[in-house]
Amino acid sequence: MDNKTVYLNGQYLPLNEAKISVMDRGFLFGDGIYEVIPSYSGNLFHFQEHMERLENSLSSIRIPNPHDRAQWLEILTPLLDKNLDQYIYLQITRGVSDKRDHAFPENVTPTVFAMCSNIVPLENLESGVKAISVDDSRWELCNVKATTLLANILLRQQAVEKGCAEAILVKDGYVTEGAASNIFAVIDGVLITPPQGCEILPGITRNVILELAEKNNIPHSEDIISLDALQTASEIWLTSSTREIVPVVQLDNETIANGKPGPIWQNMHQLFQAYKQSCHE
């Protein structure tokens, strides 16, 4: 990684000069949250919605928000390149304490780190990707965008080692989301995604897709999806801020429909690209 400029606790500095204390609770406990915000041609995509999710995550683990939305925008904007499609990674931990103790320390200042990276388009998007289904072994606050991602990492690694792009997580026979994505399925002509709750991250891209489906008269629903139903779906998609909408053409070594991205994905992919363009014209 080149020595780009990052933001750390009020300073813009080269990446190799950005240092935190080993006593930072983010390092010792994973005691923090993060947010990922895409930027197209220097414009942060759905900034207000990302800030709302950031605020909800901070509130859920009782870290005071160090800045208001206008201040966050002022902090993040200098990291962006108007000529590139990028994403901001923003991380906030509870801060540095003088001792390692599980209990919250008093009078501690949150650690704030932000950097910007280029969005790398997924290769062979038009061909789709493979996925596996695995038991969802994570904690019960998956709606919090916490830095404690060990379970997600281990689940995603299972997929990688089987030549797949993602692990689709299943709890009690029902699909929740991907290890690093939300999930949609087309079942009997209806676009379905699991409802929001503590078992899934409230994805910004997920919400945009539901809005586009509503505006374009695409039958859609927020409803539970059993693994059995997913395995017979005509289309499966994975969605995230940096990969947008990725079609799954194989699940657990079984081909989905004809093994090619489906017509509803083709339509939604075009609608999403047009929507992105309209947001920064």
C-alpha positions in Angstrom: 0.0 0.0 0.0 1.4 3.4 -0.9 2.0 6.0 1.7 -1.3 7.8 1.3 -2.7 10.4 3.6 -5.0 9.2 6.4 -6.9 10.9 9.3 -6.1 10.1 12.9 -7.4 12.0 15.9 -7.5 15.4 14.4 -4.5 15.1 12.1 -3.9 14.3 8.4 -0.7 12.4 8.1 1.1 9.8 6.0 -0.2 6.3 6.6 3.2 5.1 7.9 3.2 7.8 10.5 -0.3 6.9 11.9 0.2 5.2 15.2 -2.1 4.2 18.1 -1.3 3.0 21.6 -1.2 -0.7 22.4 -3.6 0.2 25.2 -6.3 1.3 22.8 -9.4 -0.7 23.6 -10.0 -1.3 19.9 -6.7 -3.2 19.8 -7.2 -5.0 23.1 -10.9 -5.8 23.0 -12.2 -5.0 19.5 -14.1 -2.3 21.4 -15.2 -0.1 18.5 -17.3 0.3 15.4 -16.7 1.2 11.8 -18.4 2.5 8.7 -17.7 2.1 5.0 -19.0 4.9 2.7 -18.6 4.7 -1.1 -17.6 7.8 -3.0 -18.2 8.3 -6.7 -16.3 11.1 -8.4 -15.7 12.7 -5.0 -19.3 12.5 -3.8 -20.1 10.4 -0.7 -22.9 8.1 -1.6 -25.9 8.3 0.8 -23.8 10.1 3.3 -26.7 10.9 5.7 -27.8 7.2 5.7 -24.3 6.1 6.5 -24.1 8.6 9.3 -27.4 7.4 10.7 -26.0 3.8 10.8 -22.8 5.1 12.4 -24.7 6.9 15.1 -26.9 3.8 15.8 -23.7 1.6 16.1 -22.1 4.1 18.5 -25.2 4.4 20.6 -25.6 0.6 20.7 -22.2 0.2 22.4 -22.3 3.4 24.3 -19.5 5.3 22.7 -20.2 9.1 22.5 -20.2 10.4 18.9 -17.1 12.6 18.6 -18.5 14.8 15.8 -21.8 15.9 14.3 -22.6 15.2 10.6 -21.3 18.4 9.3 -18.0 17.9 11.1 -17.7 14.3 9.8 -18.2 15.6 6.2 -15.5 18.2 6.7 -13.1 15.6 8.1 -13.7 13.0 5.4 -13.9 15.2 2.3 -10.1 16.0 2.1 -9.3 12.3 1.8 -11.3 11.9 -1.5 -10.2 12.2 -5.1 -12.8 13.6 -7.4 -11.5 11.7 -10.3 -11.9 8.2 -8.8 -14.5 5.8 -7.4 -13.4 5.2 -3.8 -14.6 4.3 -0.3 -14.0 5.7 3.1 -13.2 3.4 5.9 -14.0 5.1 9.2 -13.3 3.5 12.6 -14.0 4.7 16.1 -12.9 2.9 19.2 -13.7 3.7 22.8 -10.2 5.0 23.2 -7.0 4.5 25.3 -7.1 3.5 28.9 -4.2 3.2 31.4 -5.1 -0.4 32.3 -6.7 -3.4 30.6 -10.1 -3.8 32.2 -13.3 -5.1 30.7 -15.4 -2.4 32.3 -15.7 0.9 30.5 -12.9 3.4 31.6 -13.9 6.8 32.7 -12.9 10.1 31.0 -11.6 8.4 27.9 -11.5 10.1 24.5 -12.6 8.0 21.4 -9.9 7.1 18.9 -11.0 8.2 15.4 -9.3 6.8 12.2 -10.3 7.3 8.6 -8.7 6.4 5.3 -9.8 6.3 1.6 -9.1 3.4 -0.8 -10.0 2.9 -4.5 -13.0 0.7 -5.3 -11.7 -2.3 -7.3 -14.5 -3.5 -9.6 -15.3 -7.2 -9.3 -13.8 -9.2 -12.1 -16.3 -11.1 -14.4 -19.3 -9.6 -12.7 -21.5 -10.5 -15.7 -20.6 -14.2 -15.1 -21.7 -14.3 -11.5 -19.9 -15.8 -8.5 -20.1 -19.0 -6.3 -21.2 -19.1 -2.7 -21.6 -21.7 0.1 -24.0 -21.8 3.0 -22.7 -22.1 6.5 -24.1 -22.0 10.0 -24.3 -18.4 11.4 -22.1 -18.6 14.5 -22.0 -14.9 15.2 -23.2 -12.9 18.2 -26.7 -11.4 18.5 -26.0 -7.8 17.7 -25.2 -8.2 14.0 -27.0 -4.9 13.3 -24.1 -3.1 15.0 -21.2 -2.5 12.6 -18.7 -3.6 15.2 -15.0 -4.1 14.6 -15.2 -7.5 16.3 -15.4 -9.4 13.1 -13.5 -12.7 13.9 -16.6 -14.8 13.3 -17.2 -13.2 9.9 -13.6 -13.7 9.0 -13.6 -17.4 9.8 -16.9 -17.9 8.0 -15.7 -16.0 4.9 -12.4 -18.0 4.9 -14.4 -21.2 4.6 -15.9 -19.8 1.4 -12.5 -18.7 0.0 -10.9 -22.1 0.7 -13.7 -23.7 -1.4 -13.2 -21.3 -4.3 -16.2 -19.2 -3.5 -16.8 -15.5 -3.2 -19.0 -15.5 -0.1 -20.4 -17.5 2.7 -24.2 -17.2 3.1 -25.1 -17.5 6.7 -27.9 -19.7 8.0 -29.5 -19.7 11.5 -32.1 -22.2 12.5 -32.7 -23.1 8.9 -33.2 -19.5 7.7 -30.9 -17.3 5.8 -29.6 -14.1 7.5 -27.0 -12.5 5.3 -23.5 -13.0 3.8 -20.3 -12.8 5.9 -19.7 -9.4 4.4 -22.9 -8.7 2.5 -26.7 -8.6 2.5 -28.6 -11.1 0.5 -31.5 -11.0 -2.0 -33.3 -13.9 -3.7 -35.9 -14.0 -6.5 -38.5 -16.7 -5.5 -41.6 -17.2 -7.6 -40.9 -13.9 -9.4 -40.7 -11.8 -6.1 -37.4 -10.2 -5.0 -37.1 -11.0 -1.3 -34.5 -10.0 1.4 -34.6 -10.9 5.1 -36.2 -8.2 7.3 -34.1 -5.9 9.4 -33.4 -6.8 12.9 -30.5 -7.8 15.2 -29.5 -10.7 13.0 -28.5 -8.6 10.0 -26.6 -5.4 9.2 -28.9 -2.7 7.9 -27.2 -2.3 4.5 -27.4 1.0 2.7 -27.1 -0.7 -0.7 -29.8 -3.1 0.5 -32.2 -0.2 1.2 -31.4 1.5 -2.1 -32.3 -1.7 -4.0 -35.7 -1.9 -2.1 -36.4 1.8 -3.0 -35.5 1.2 -6.7 -37.7 -1.9 -6.8 -40.6 0.1 -5.4 -40.1 2.9 -7.9 -39.8 0.6 -10.8 -42.7 -1.8 -10.0 -40.5 -4.8 -9.3 -42.4 -7.2 -7.0 -40.4 -7.2 -3.7 -40.8 -8.2 -0.1 -38.9 -8.1 3.2 -39.5 -11.6 4.5 -37.7 -14.7 5.9 -36.0 -17.0 3.5 -35.5 -20.6 4.3 -32.3 -22.4 3.1 -34.6 -24.8 1.2 -36.3 -21.9 -0.6 -32.9 -20.2 -1.4 -31.7 -23.4 -3.0 -34.6 -23.3 -5.4 -34.5 -19.5 -6.1 -34.3 -18.4 -9.7 -31.8 -15.6 -8.7 -29.5 -14.9 -5.7 -27.7 -11.6 -5.1 -25.1 -10.4 -2.6 -25.0 -6.6 -1.9 -22.6 -4.3 -0.2 -21.3 -0.8 -0.4 -18.1 -1.6 -2.2 -19.3 -4.5 -4.5 -22.8 -3.2 -5.1 -24.9 -6.0 -6.5 -23.2 -9.4 -7.2 -25.2 -12.3 -8.8 -24.6 -15.8 -7.4 -24.8 -18.5 -10.0 -23.8 -21.5 -7.9 -24.6 -22.3 -4.2 -23.2 -25.3 -2.4 -21.9 -26.7 -5.8 -25.4 -26.6 -7.2 -26.2 -24.3 -10.2 -28.8 -21.5 -9.7 -31.3 -21.6 -12.5 -29.4 -21.7 -15.8 -26.1 -20.7 -14.2 -26.1 -17.2 -15.4 -27.1 -13.8 -13.8 -30.9 -13.5 -14.2 -33.0 -10.9 -15.9 -34.1 -9.2 -12.7 -30.4 -8.7 -11.7 -29.7 -7.3 -15.2 -32.5 -4.8 -14.7 -31.5 -3.8 -11.2 -27.9 -3.5 -12.1 -28.7 -1.0 -14.8 -31.1 0.8 -12.5 -28.5 1.0 -9.8 -25.8 2.4 -12.1 -28.2 5.0 -13.4 -29.2 5.9 -9.9 -25.5 6.3 -8.9 -25.0 8.6 -11.8 -28.0 10.7 -10.9 -26.8 11.2 -7.4 -23.7 13.2 -8.4 -24.8 15.0 -11.5 
